[in-house]
């Protein structure tokens, strides 16, 4: 989905407060998993959150090979691989699992969501926790809007125009990109579809995956954050 724009991703989101988000995450890690030392970032993107967590041993997975390469460059001490969040087996367990920036919304069916949550749980160390930033709830999604983002560095410039639409419970985002490197300019289009789920639906999924989840509405972003643990472990 990001194959046309991956190299420009950090420019598009240059104004996103990754450092501030990471500070909030660190507080949550200390609250829920105070002894945690290892992190698995699911749909890690370019690894920007992990860049600000040097005290943790980190790993990450993403479907986009360019993202995995960039994340490896930012955290060469980490382990980043191309993998699908619905079906992966790293052969390891982690104290902390994170799935941020609503990446889990790209799972468009109940079967896909459950498969992913079960994979997450299979990689969770005893006493660990999973931190998931959901996508918008159904009534919160607004269609017919257009948003623009721009960014640049010494030799590249990007302008992205994103439109919003909807089909049933699936949101549709279409990104129109102008991508410039030096005087070479190209145009690219990306289509993103993300599932709109309400809190009750999320809780049903967590229970079916044998997880206990607490919703924190203001702890991380305007979309809230779920903190999930194995049902055999009581949340803090």
SULKA-V652576 format. One record per helix or strand. SS is the DSSP state (h for helix, s for strand). FROM is the first residue (numbers start at 1). LEN is the number of residues. If there is no record, write none. Layout:
<<SS;FROM;LEN> <SS;FROM;LEN>>
//
This chain:
<<h;6;7> <h;18;15> <s;38;5> <h;48;4> <s;57;6> <h;65;10> <s;79;4> <s;84;1> <s;87;1> <s;94;6> <h;103;4> <h;110;13> <s;124;9> <h;138;3> <s;146;7> <s;156;12> <s;170;12> <s;184;12> <h;199;10> <s;211;6> <s;225;6>>
//
